[in-house]
Amino acid sequence: MNDDSIDSLANAIRHRSAILFVGAGVSMSVGLPSWEKLIERMAKELGVDDEFSRRRDRFQTLAEYYRIKHGSIGPLRSWMDRNWSVPNERIEKSELHRLIVTLDFPVIYTTNYDRNLELAFEIYGQEYVKVANARDVAQARPGVTHIVKFHGDFDEDSSLVLTETDYLDRLSFNSPLDVRFRSDALGSTILFIGYSLSDPNIRLLLHRLWQTWHRSGYEKDRPPSFIFMASRNPVEEAVLGRWGISVLVGAAGDDPEAGLADFLRRLVEAVGDNARSGSSVLKCTPPSGTTA
């Protein structure tokens, strides 16, 4: 991670031309179960053998089987909603969530189903609108942060991208949320945080983003995009670099959460230290009685 990258991101944030893409790592930082816990739950309820249930890369297939057996994913969604909710106090104490709100991105995309980001904005008294379907895309009012639930939201079962069919349907990249993302991404710097690059859907999204620019003939005019990774991986860095994504790596020895928090703090400082008059960046402070 170098100062040029931080400065580039900070400049885009100050000019309201950066968007944030938040993955599961941010939700896991406040105690949400991992995908492995969801897989174990489905496997146990369906009576599937342990060998299959240990295959994290097959969780979509397992979810598809769940839908076939139960007729819907409603019972599973209800279990996820109960078990993937955390007390408000954890969000109040979460440094990552405070820093995300402080950076005041105009648009935040997330593949997380939970409402922890929305809760963080409420805790710090910042306005937002949630975007989870075509109606929301059309009606979202300007001037406040849009939190786009890219893989759906617990409030609407039909919006969840969970089963194999759901993921395959999204490969066409032409749902209302996909169309909105393409529009936002073309003119914006993008920062990805909290993602495992073993996720094939995120890799596809990154590739499609590069492909759009590559085919346009204007690839050299593409705004810079970044992804934060907890540790170095030369193979991943080379592939992502080919796709126009710069990798920002945490300090050696940091755990993923600490490394990400340190990076976001540096970014907040860079934006604040060089903010123009009238900058919209907020210095959010923890609610009374809590610690950052």
N, C-alpha and C positions, 0 to 999 in steps of 0.2 A: 504494500500500500504506500503510495507516494503522495507528496503534497499537491502535485499537479492534478491527480485524480480527485482528491478532496476538494480542491479549488474549483474544478470543473463541475462537480456535483453541487457545491455550495452556490455557484453562480446560477446554475439552472433552477435551484430551489428559490433563490431570491427573485428570479424573473418569472416564477410561477410556470416554468416549463419542464418540470420534473414530475414523474409519477412513481409511486412506490408499489411493489408487488410483494406481498407478505405470505410466507409459507408456514407449514406446520411447526417449525422450530420455535416460532414466537409463541404459539399457544402452549407448546409443551413446557416452555419456561415458567409458566404459572401453574403447572401441575396437571395439565390435561393428559389423558392416556395416550400412549403411542398407538400406531396402526396395529402393532402386534396384539394389543389388548382387544381391539375390535375384531381382529381375525380369530383370536381365541374364543371370544363370545359367540361369534357366528358358528364356528366349528363345533363348539360344545352343544349349542342348541340344535344343530343339524345332525349331530352324531357323526361328523366327518373325522377320519383318522388323523392322528397327530402329524404324520408326515406331510399331508396336504396343508394342514393348518399352519405349518411352519414356513410355508412358501409365501413370503410377503408379496412377491411379484404376482401372485394369483388371487389377491384379495378381491379384485373386481369380479373374477369368475365365481368365487365363493358367494359374493353378494348377489350375483345373478341367480345362483342356485337358491339362495334365501328367498328372493322374490318369487321364483317359480313355486317353491314349496308353500309359501305363506300367502301368495296372491298379491302381495305388496311388500314394500320395505317399511311400512308404517310402524310395526312393533320394534324393528331395529332402530328406526329414527327416534322413537320415543326413548329407548334405552340410551342412545347416544346423547340425546338432549339432556337426560337426567345426569348422566355420568360425565359429560363433557361440559358441564357448567361449573364454574368456580365461584367462591364467595367474592363479593365486591372488594373485601379487604386485600385479597391477593393482587387484584388489578391495581388498587391504590398503591401497593408497595412495589409494583413492577417497574423497574427502571426502564426496561425496553418499551413498555407501553407509554410511559411519560415522555420519553424521547421521541417516539413516533408522533404523538400529538403535538409536541413542541415544534417539530419540523414543518408542520402545517402544509403537507402536500395537498394540492387541489383535488387529486384523485388517488385513492388507494385501492388496488386490486388485491383480493385474497382468495386462495383456494380453501381456506378454513370455513367450516360450516358454523362454528360457534359465533357468539356475538361479543367476544372480548374486546375487539377493537371499538365497537359501538359503545360498549360500557365505559371504556377509557375516555372517549370523547365526552360522554355524559359526566363522568367524575370530574373532569377538568373544565366543564362548562363550555365546551366548544360545539358549535352546531355541525351537523352532518346530515346527509340523506343516504339511505341504504338503497342500492340498486341490485335487484336479484332476478329481474325478468324484463320482458319487452315493455310492459306498462311502465315500470320504474324508469327504464331508459328514456321513454318519451316524456315522463312527468317530472324528472329530477330537476329541481330548481337550481339555478346558477348561484355562484357566490359563496357556497359552503362546500366543505369537503364531501366528495362522493365516495362512499365505501361500496365497491362493486364486489358482490359475492360471486366470484367467477365459477365456482363449482356448487353454487346453491346455498340455501339458508334453511335452518331448522324450522322456520315459520311456514315453510311451503314444501311439502314432501316432493311435489312434482319438479321442483327446481334442483333437487340434489343430484349431483353427478357422482354416482357411487358404484353402480353395477357395470359389468362389462359392456352391455348394450349402451349405457349412458356414455361411457368413454368412447366407444367406437362411433357413436352418433356425433360426438364433438370433434372427431378427426377431420371432418369436412371443414371445420373452422368457419362456419357460416351462421351460427346461432346469433341472436340479437346481441348477446354479450361479447361474442367474438368480433362481430362487426364493429361494435363500440371500441373494443380494445385495439383493433387495427387502426381505427381513426385516431385514437389517443396516441398510440405508439409512434405513428408516422411523424408527428411533430414534437415529440417529447423525449427527454432523457429518462431512462428507466433504471431504477435501482431494485434489484431482487434481493430479499433477505429471508432467512429461515428456511431455505430449500435444500433438499437432498437432490443432487444431480443424477441420482439413480432413478428418479421419477421420470418415466418415459414421456408422460404428458407435458411436463415442463420442458423437456428436451425438444419435443416436437414444437412447442410454442416458440422457443428460442430460434429453432431452425426456420420456422415459417416467417418469423420476423425478419431474419436475414434474407430469406428467399424473396420476400416482397421488395426489399430494397435492391437486391441483386438484379432482379428482373426489370426493375424500373429504369435502370441505366444511370441512376443518380446516387449510387451507393456512397460516393465520397461526401455527399451532403447529409448523410444520416446523422442525427444527434447521437452523442455517445451514450452507451448503456453499460451498466455495471452489475456485477453479482458479488455478494460478500460470501466468502468461504472461510471456515474456521482454520483450515490448514492448507498448505500448498499441495497441489497435485499437477505436475507438469503436463500430464496427458490431457486432463480436463482443461487446463489453461490454454493449451494449443488448439484444441477443438473449439472451445468457446471463442478464442481469439479469431479463428477462421470465420465464425458467425458474427463477428463484430461486437462481442461482449467482453469487456475488460474485467478481469478477476481481481477483487480486492481481498487480501488475505490478512487474518488476524495475527496478533503477535504470537510468536512461538511460545508454546506452553499454556496459553489461555484455553480454558474450556470454551465450547461454542457460545454459550450465553454471555460469559464475561467478555469474550472477544468482540461479539456483536455490540454489546453495550458500550465498550470502549470506542469502537468505530463510530457509533451514532453520536456519542458525546463529542468526539472530534469534529464531526460534521456540524453539530449544533453550534460549536464554538466558531467554526469557520464561517458559517452563515451570519452569526451574530456579530462577529468582529468586523465583518466587511459589509454589513447590511446598509442598503441605501435608505435615505429618509423615506418613511412611509412603508418600510418593509412589513410584510404580513406575518413574519416569523414571530411566534409567541414564545415567551419564556414561562412555560407552565411550571407551577410549583405543586408539590404534593398537597393533598387536602390536609387540613388541620388534624394533627394527631397521628400522622403517618410518616414514614420515612421513604426516601427514594431508593 
